[in-house]
């Protein structure tokens, strides 16, 4: 089964069309076809809520909230065992999008180094859809181009870099002093600061804040927990601190996400 442009198996509730890209919010509240299928155009999905078992050639992957999935033109796949309700943000690109914007689909970087950046770019697009004012189109286009912007980052990372990222993501609700990280990793604090920026396109503090924003978004999307409680749960110093960080990395007050 081949799905035409801007057609998905779930229920499309919202659409936004740019010249070369269609953006949709697709909801899954009841079973849909679990047959193998493909899409006419390249598309990208961010799982906002729920998830499913996604299958491609000889590979099954459990996808859940926060996961980003990319499909090339005509790429065969199927989705089973959907958790209801589920919600996806889908971006579907016209065939000439990449050539006219001097971009390449293969430059989409969803590695551990870039994943959280891509997630925040897509969340920014999601929030812009609901603001929908005269600035929205330009803002979305900038976020889309950011997804496909590559940077020369060496693949030969020091062994401790991966361990550092694991510690930050395991202790996402804490503030971890640089000296403590240096002691755990047996690496000088200056070395951590220098090399983290090189491999993660930002400071250690930036990355810690982004991880907290990602976790806070999960609570905003999936729970009725008060925002003040979310702020403390995610390791922000207070409600105001969370608002400031959200505005910096997402562009909007966290309260706005409760209205979507």
N, C-alpha and C positions, 0 to 999 in steps of 0.2 A: 504494500500500500504506500503510495507516494502522496504526501500532503502538499497542497499548493501554498504559495506565499501567504503568510499571515494566517495560517490555519493550524490549529492545535487540537489535541484530543479532548482537553478539558473545556471548561466554559470561559470564554474570553469576556471579562467584565469591563476592561478599560483598554483603550488604544491611543497611541500617540504616533503620528507619522512624520518623520523627517524626510528630506529629499531622497536619502539613500538607505534609510533604516526605519523599520517599523518596531515599535515597542508595545508589548502587551502584558497585562496582568491576567494570568490564567489560573482559575480555581478548579480544584478537584474535590467535589463533595459527594460523588457517587462513582461506582465503577465505570471505567471506560474500556475501550478495546485494548487488549494486551498483545495484539498481533505485532509481528515485525513490520516496521515502517521506516520511511525516510522523509526528509523535507526537501522541498525544491531549492531552498537557499540555505546558506550558512546561517546558523543561529547559535545563540548563547543563552543559557538559562541559569538564573540564580534561584536556588530553592529558598524561598522566604519562610515557608511553613511546611511541616509534614515531611514527605519524602517517599522513596520507592526503591525497588531493586531494579537497577538499570543494567541491561544486557547489550553487549556488542559482540563482535566476533570472538567466540570462545572466552569471554570475560564477563563476569557478573560483578557489579559494584553496588554496595548499599549506599544510597545518597540520602542526606538529611539536611535539615535547615543549615544554611550557610555555605553549602556546597555549590560550586560553579561548574557547569558542564558545557562543553563546546562541541558542536556537530558540524562537520563539513557538508558540502552539498551532496545529497544522495547517500549519506552515511546510514547504513541499516542499523536499527536498534529497536529495542522494545522496553517497556516499563511495566513491572508487575508488583503486586503486593503493596499497592499505594496506601499510605496512611492518610485517613480522612479526618479533618480537612487538610488539603495540601494547597499551596499557593506558589506559583513561579513568576518571576520577572523574566520575560523572554525578549531578546533583541534579535531581529532577523534582518540580515543585510542583503540589499539588492546586489546583483552580479557585478555592477560597476562601482560599488562603494569603495573597494580597496584601491583600484587603479586611479580613480579620480581624487582620492585622498592620500595617495602615495603611501599606502599602508599594505601590510601583508598579514593574512590570517595566521600564518605560521609564526608570526611575531607575538601572538597572544601568549603571555607568560603566566602560567598558573602554578609555577613551582613554589616551594615552601618560602623562597625569598620574596616572591612577588604576590603571593596569594592574598594576603590581607590588604594590600594596596588595591588589587582588583576588586575585592569584596567591597571596600569603601567607595570605590568609583561607582559600582553598581548600586549601592545603597543611595548614593548621591543622586543617581539617575532616577531611582524609585521615588525619592522625596520630591524631586523636581517635577515629576509627573503630576503630583497633587498640588503643587504651588501653581503651575501652569500659567505663568504670566509672560510678559514680553521678553524676559530674559531667559526663559526656560530652554528654548531651542539652542541658543548659543552655549548655555551651560552644559546641556546634555552632550552636544557635539564635542566639547572639550574633554568631558569625562570618557567618551567613547574612544577618542584618539589616545587618551592616556592609557587605555587598556592595551593598545597595540604599539606602545612606544617601548623600544628596547634600549637597554643600557649595557655597556660593555662591563660585565661582571665576571671575574674569573671563576671558573668552576672549582679551582683548587683552594677550597676554604680550609682554614686551620681546623683541626679536629674539635677543638673546644667551642667553635662557633655554633655547631649543631647542638651541643650540650647546653650552651647558654640559652638558645631559643627554647629548648625543651623546659628549662627551669622557669623561664618567664611565663610560658604558656601553662605550666603546671601550677604556678603560684600567681595566677592572673589577678587574684583579688588582694594581693599584697603590694606594698611598696618595698622593693628589695634594694637596699643600698649598694652602690657600686663596689665598695670595699668588701661587702659580704660575698658578692659574686666573684670578685677577684680571689678571695680566700677559697671558695668552693672549687673554682676552676684552676687554681694555682697559676694565675696569669696576672700580670701587672695591670692595675686599673687603667693606666694610659693606653696600654695595648688593646684592652677591651674597647675603649671609646674609639680609638683610631680604626680598628678593623671592623667593628660593627657598622660604622657609617659606610665603609667601603663596600660591604657585602649586602647591606640592607637598605641602602639609599636613604639614610636618615639616622638620627642619633638613637642611642639606646633608650632615652626617655621618650622619644617619639613612638618607638615601637611598643613600649610598655603601655602608653596611653591608647594606642590603636587597638591593642588586645583588649583592654578594658572596655572600649567603645563597642567592639565586636560582641563581647559577652553581655554588655548592657542592652544592646539591640535584641539579643535573644530573649531576655526577660521582658522587654517592651512588646515584642511580637507574640510571645507565648504565655504570658502571665498577666494577672491583674495587680501585681505587686506595685505599691505606690512608688513613685519615682525617687523619693527620698530614700526609701529602703533599698531600691536598686543601686543608688549611688553608693551607699555604705557597703552593700553586698559585693560590689565590683571594685571596692578599694579606692573610690574617690574620697577626698577628705570631707566633702559635704555636697549638698544639692547644687549649690552655685558652681562648685568646681566641675561637676559633671556637665552642667550646661555650657560652661566655657569651653571644655574639651570637645563636646559635641559640635558646637558651632565652628570650631577650628577644623575638625576632620570630616564632618558630615555636612556642615553648612547650616544646620537647623537645630532648633531647640528640641530636646528629646520628647517633650510633650506632644509635638506635632505628629509623631509616629503613632500615637494612640488613636488618632483621628482617621488613619488610613484604613 
